[in-house]
Amino acid sequence: MPTPTEQFATALKLHSSDFGVELRANDIAKLQNYYALLLKWNSRLHLVAPCTPEEFATRHVLESLLMLRHLPPKASVADLGSGAGLPIIPCLIVRPDLGVTLFEASQKKSVFLNEALRMVQRGNRARVANTRFENVVAPTVEFVTCRALDKFEKLLPLIIEWAPKDATFLFFVGSSLKEKIETLLRETQQLKIPQASRRFLLSGRK
């Protein structure tokens, strides 16, 4: 019987075209290593809700990689509430040119994120900020993303105010929150997430 990481890799291969994502064999191997690391830590830290390897491949990793179509070469990104490293760790694996800051308030989850960054060998192009984003000045980044930040809807106005004035926001949201964000941002564009009836990747600016 295939191991969970083998099932995960098979699902990536089967569904990547649905998401418009091209993965090399080396990318899949590194994503498997990330998944294995997450499985090791998840029982202690509850990084993601329990799900099958196939669900993690599609609902979490391939969905995260949709963000890459918005990011030009050497793009700089702030990821708020990184937790399990989604969406930014899969993006870093496939696009090593990215420069990222991962904001995570939990010290234990920050330890996991630093371990994940060491695994993908991104050196000084990626760092973990073990703090709430609102407690520090925003780094000079081109993009701000958020996928699973606790109390996201409540914090949304603060996120928009906190971000650099020219930054583009990339938010993974449901249909109801999408409508609210569209009233707060300009130049919004939406991408319906494949295999999800009511989830979107929404981009916009202040």
VENMO-V67849 format. One record per residue. N is the residue number from 1. RES is the residue in one letter. PHI is phi in degrees with one decimal (* if undefined). NEAR is the number of other ideal C-beta (glycine too) atoms within 8 Angstrom. D_CENTER is the distance of its C-alpha to the mean C-alpha in Angstrom with 2 decimals. Layout:
n=N res=RES phi=PHI near=NEAR d_center=D_CENTER
n=N res=RES phi=PHI near=NEAR d_center=D_CENTER
This chain:
n=1 res=M phi=* near=2 d_center=30.25
n=2 res=P phi=-62.3 near=6 d_center=26.88
n=3 res=T phi=-73.2 near=6 d_center=24.72
n=4 res=P phi=-56.8 near=9 d_center=21.33
n=5 res=T phi=-68.7 near=11 d_center=19.63
n=6 res=E phi=-69.3 near=8 d_center=22.08
n=7 res=Q phi=-62.8 near=12 d_center=21.35
n=8 res=F phi=-60.4 near=15 d_center=17.61
n=9 res=A phi=-63.3 near=13 d_center=18.55
n=10 res=T phi=-61.9 near=9 d_center=21.02
n=11 res=A phi=-65.2 near=12 d_center=18.66
n=12 res=L phi=-58.9 near=14 d_center=16.34
n=13 res=K phi=-65.3 near=9 d_center=19.59
n=14 res=L phi=-70.9 near=6 d_center=20.92
n=15 res=H phi=-111.8 near=12 d_center=18.14
n=16 res=S phi=-59.5 near=11 d_center=16.38
n=17 res=S phi=-66.9 near=6 d_center=19.04
n=18 res=D phi=-61.1 near=8 d_center=18.39
n=19 res=F phi=-97.1 near=12 d_center=14.97
n=20 res=G phi=67.8 near=6 d_center=16.64
n=21 res=V phi=-111.5 near=11 d_center=14.86
n=22 res=E phi=-104.6 near=4 d_center=17.23
n=23 res=L phi=-118.7 near=10 d_center=16.76
n=24 res=R phi=-81.4 near=6 d_center=19.44
n=25 res=A phi=-58.0 near=5 d_center=20.97
n=26 res=N phi=-66.2 near=6 d_center=19.71
n=27 res=D phi=-61.4 near=10 d_center=16.04
n=28 res=I phi=-63.3 near=12 d_center=16.68
n=29 res=A phi=-62.8 near=9 d_center=18.52
n=30 res=K phi=-71.3 near=10 d_center=15.82
n=31 res=L phi=-66.6 near=15 d_center=13.25
n=32 res=Q phi=-62.3 near=11 d_center=16.18
n=33 res=N phi=-62.8 near=9 d_center=16.62
n=34 res=Y phi=-62.9 near=15 d_center=13.12
n=35 res=Y phi=-63.0 near=14 d_center=13.82
n=36 res=A phi=-62.9 near=9 d_center=17.26
n=37 res=L phi=-63.9 near=12 d_center=16.20
n=38 res=L phi=-63.6 near=14 d_center=14.05
n=39 res=L phi=-60.2 near=9 d_center=17.13
n=40 res=K phi=-64.5 near=6 d_center=19.32
n=41 res=W phi=-94.4 near=11 d_center=17.72
n=42 res=N phi=-65.4 near=11 d_center=16.73
n=43 res=S phi=-64.6 near=4 d_center=20.35
n=44 res=R phi=-88.5 near=6 d_center=20.75
n=45 res=L phi=-108.1 near=10 d_center=17.63
n=46 res=H phi=53.5 near=5 d_center=16.52
n=47 res=L phi=-68.6 near=10 d_center=12.82
n=48 res=V phi=-137.0 near=12 d_center=12.46
n=49 res=A phi=-65.7 near=3 d_center=15.38
n=50 res=P phi=-55.0 near=3 d_center=17.75
n=51 res=C phi=-157.3 near=8 d_center=17.22
n=52 res=T phi=-75.2 near=6 d_center=18.74
n=53 res=P phi=-56.8 near=11 d_center=17.46
n=54 res=E phi=-64.7 near=9 d_center=17.60
n=55 res=E phi=-66.0 near=9 d_center=15.51
n=56 res=F phi=-65.0 near=13 d_center=12.75
n=57 res=A phi=-63.3 near=14 d_center=13.00
n=58 res=T phi=-88.4 near=13 d_center=12.99
n=59 res=R phi=-69.2 near=9 d_center=11.47
n=60 res=H phi=-112.1 near=13 d_center=8.28
n=61 res=V phi=-76.1 near=13 d_center=8.16
n=62 res=L phi=-64.6 near=15 d_center=10.04
n=63 res=E phi=-60.7 near=15 d_center=8.54
n=64 res=S phi=-60.3 near=14 d_center=5.08
n=65 res=L phi=-70.3 near=13 d_center=7.76
n=66 res=L phi=-58.9 near=13 d_center=9.53
n=67 res=M phi=-63.4 near=12 d_center=8.00
n=68 res=L phi=-61.2 near=10 d_center=10.15
n=69 res=R phi=-66.3 near=7 d_center=13.24
n=70 res=H phi=-93.0 near=8 d_center=12.94
n=71 res=L phi=-102.1 near=11 d_center=12.66
n=72 res=P phi=-73.1 near=4 d_center=16.17
n=73 res=P phi=-54.6 near=4 d_center=17.30
n=74 res=K phi=61.1 near=7 d_center=16.62
n=75 res=A phi=-63.0 near=11 d_center=14.36
n=76 res=S phi=-107.9 near=12 d_center=13.52
n=77 res=V phi=-136.3 near=16 d_center=10.34
n=78 res=A phi=-107.7 near=16 d_center=10.07
n=79 res=D phi=-109.5 near=14 d_center=7.02
n=80 res=L phi=-97.2 near=11 d_center=9.03
n=81 res=G phi=67.8 near=14 d_center=9.46
n=82 res=S phi=-62.5 near=14 d_center=7.10
n=83 res=G phi=56.0 near=11 d_center=9.36
n=84 res=A phi=-82.3 near=13 d_center=8.60
n=85 res=G phi=92.4 near=13 d_center=6.06
n=86 res=L phi=-106.4 near=14 d_center=3.15
n=87 res=P phi=-94.1 near=13 d_center=0.93
n=88 res=I phi=-80.2 near=16 d_center=3.77
n=89 res=I phi=-62.6 near=15 d_center=6.50
n=90 res=P phi=-57.5 near=14 d_center=7.13
n=91 res=C phi=-64.3 near=16 d_center=7.21
n=92 res=L phi=-64.0 near=15 d_center=9.48
n=93 res=I phi=-63.1 near=12 d_center=11.47
n=94 res=V phi=-82.5 near=10 d_center=12.37
n=95 res=R phi=-125.6 near=9 d_center=12.78
n=96 res=P phi=-68.6 near=7 d_center=14.48
n=97 res=D phi=-77.3 near=7 d_center=15.75
n=98 res=L phi=-69.3 near=15 d_center=12.75
n=99 res=G phi=-111.7 near=9 d_center=13.47
n=100 res=V phi=-135.6 near=15 d_center=10.90
n=101 res=T phi=-120.9 near=12 d_center=11.59
n=102 res=L phi=-102.3 near=14 d_center=9.61
n=103 res=F phi=-94.2 near=13 d_center=11.53
n=104 res=E phi=-146.8 near=13 d_center=12.50
n=105 res=A phi=-74.7 near=7 d_center=15.95
n=106 res=S phi=-76.1 near=9 d_center=16.76
n=107 res=Q phi=-64.8 near=6 d_center=18.64
n=108 res=K phi=-64.9 near=8 d_center=18.35
n=109 res=K phi=-68.6 near=13 d_center=14.57
n=110 res=S phi=-65.3 near=11 d_center=14.72
n=111 res=V phi=-62.0 near=8 d_center=17.13
n=112 res=F phi=-59.5 near=15 d_center=14.83
n=113 res=L phi=-62.4 near=14 d_center=12.08
n=114 res=N phi=-64.3 near=9 d_center=15.03
n=115 res=E phi=-64.8 near=10 d_center=16.27
n=116 res=A phi=-64.3 near=13 d_center=13.17
n=117 res=L phi=-65.9 near=14 d_center=13.41
n=118 res=R phi=-61.9 near=7 d_center=17.11
n=119 res=M phi=-63.9 near=9 d_center=16.66
n=120 res=V phi=-88.7 near=11 d_center=14.81
n=121 res=Q phi=55.6 near=5 d_center=17.37
n=122 res=R phi=-102.4 near=9 d_center=15.73
n=123 res=G phi=50.8 near=5 d_center=18.49
n=124 res=N phi=-82.8 near=4 d_center=18.73
n=125 res=R phi=-83.6 near=10 d_center=15.97
n=126 res=A phi=-143.5 near=14 d_center=13.41
n=127 res=R phi=-145.8 near=8 d_center=14.34
n=128 res=V phi=-103.2 near=12 d_center=13.60
n=129 res=A phi=-103.2 near=10 d_center=15.33
n=130 res=N phi=-82.2 near=8 d_center=16.69
n=131 res=T phi=-164.0 near=8 d_center=17.54
n=132 res=R phi=-72.1 near=6 d_center=16.88
n=133 res=F phi=-57.1 near=13 d_center=15.74
n=134 res=E phi=-71.3 near=7 d_center=18.94
n=135 res=N phi=-88.1 near=5 d_center=21.14
n=136 res=V phi=-134.2 near=7 d_center=20.66
n=137 res=V phi=-71.4 near=3 d_center=21.08
n=138 res=A phi=-61.4 near=12 d_center=18.02
n=139 res=P phi=-67.3 near=7 d_center=17.59
n=140 res=T phi=-78.7 near=5 d_center=18.69
n=141 res=V phi=-124.1 near=14 d_center=15.56
n=142 res=E phi=-89.1 near=9 d_center=15.42
n=143 res=F phi=-136.6 near=14 d_center=12.08
n=144 res=V phi=-125.4 near=15 d_center=10.52
n=145 res=T phi=-126.9 near=15 d_center=7.31
n=146 res=C phi=-158.2 near=12 d_center=6.90
n=147 res=R phi=-124.4 near=11 d_center=6.02
n=148 res=A phi=-145.7 near=10 d_center=8.49
n=149 res=L phi=-71.1 near=9 d_center=10.66
n=150 res=D phi=-61.9 near=5 d_center=14.20
n=151 res=K phi=58.5 near=6 d_center=16.73
n=152 res=F phi=-57.6 near=11 d_center=14.36
n=153 res=E phi=-61.3 near=7 d_center=17.26
n=154 res=K phi=-66.0 near=5 d_center=19.68
n=155 res=L phi=-84.9 near=10 d_center=17.66
n=156 res=L phi=-52.1 near=11 d_center=16.81
n=157 res=P phi=-59.4 near=7 d_center=20.04
n=158 res=L phi=-67.3 near=8 d_center=19.56
n=159 res=I phi=-60.1 near=13 d_center=16.11
n=160 res=I phi=-64.0 near=11 d_center=17.85
n=161 res=E phi=-67.8 near=6 d_center=20.82
n=162 res=W phi=-69.8 near=8 d_center=19.04
n=163 res=A phi=-67.1 near=13 d_center=17.12
n=164 res=P phi=-55.0 near=9 d_center=19.20
n=165 res=K phi=-63.0 near=5 d_center=21.51
n=166 res=D phi=-100.2 near=5 d_center=20.50
n=167 res=A phi=-71.6 near=14 d_center=16.71
n=168 res=T phi=-99.7 near=10 d_center=14.91
n=169 res=F phi=-92.3 near=16 d_center=12.55
n=170 res=L phi=-129.7 near=12 d_center=9.70
n=171 res=F phi=-115.6 near=12 d_center=9.47
n=172 res=F phi=-96.6 near=14 d_center=8.84
n=173 res=V phi=-140.8 near=10 d_center=12.32
n=174 res=G phi=-86.8 near=8 d_center=15.52
n=175 res=S phi=-65.0 near=9 d_center=18.74
n=176 res=S phi=-68.1 near=6 d_center=20.44
n=177 res=L phi=-71.9 near=11 d_center=17.85
n=178 res=K phi=-56.4 near=12 d_center=17.46
n=179 res=E phi=-64.4 near=8 d_center=21.16
n=180 res=K phi=-65.9 near=10 d_center=21.03
n=181 res=I phi=-62.9 near=15 d_center=18.42
n=182 res=E phi=-63.4 near=10 d_center=20.59
n=183 res=T phi=-83.6 near=5 d_center=23.46
n=184 res=L phi=-99.7 near=9 d_center=21.77
n=185 res=L phi=-119.2 near=11 d_center=20.42
n=186 res=R phi=-114.7 near=6 d_center=22.23
n=187 res=E phi=54.1 near=7 d_center=21.62
n=188 res=T phi=-76.1 near=10 d_center=19.14
n=189 res=Q phi=-135.1 near=7 d_center=18.11
n=190 res=Q phi=-121.3 near=9 d_center=16.66
n=191 res=L phi=-125.1 near=10 d_center=15.38
n=192 res=K phi=-69.2 near=7 d_center=16.19
n=193 res=I phi=-77.6 near=11 d_center=13.81
n=194 res=P phi=-57.2 near=7 d_center=16.06
n=195 res=Q phi=63.4 near=7 d_center=17.54
n=196 res=A phi=-136.3 near=9 d_center=16.67
n=197 res=S phi=-76.8 near=3 d_center=19.56
n=198 res=R phi=-134.8 near=6 d_center=18.21
n=199 res=R phi=-122.4 near=11 d_center=14.50
n=200 res=F phi=-139.5 near=13 d_center=13.50
n=201 res=L phi=-101.2 near=12 d_center=11.11
n=202 res=L phi=-109.5 near=16 d_center=13.26
n=203 res=S phi=-114.8 near=13 d_center=13.94
n=204 res=G phi=-176.5 near=13 d_center=16.75
n=205 res=R phi=-132.5 near=9 d_center=18.54
n=206 res=K phi=-60.8 near=7 d_center=20.84
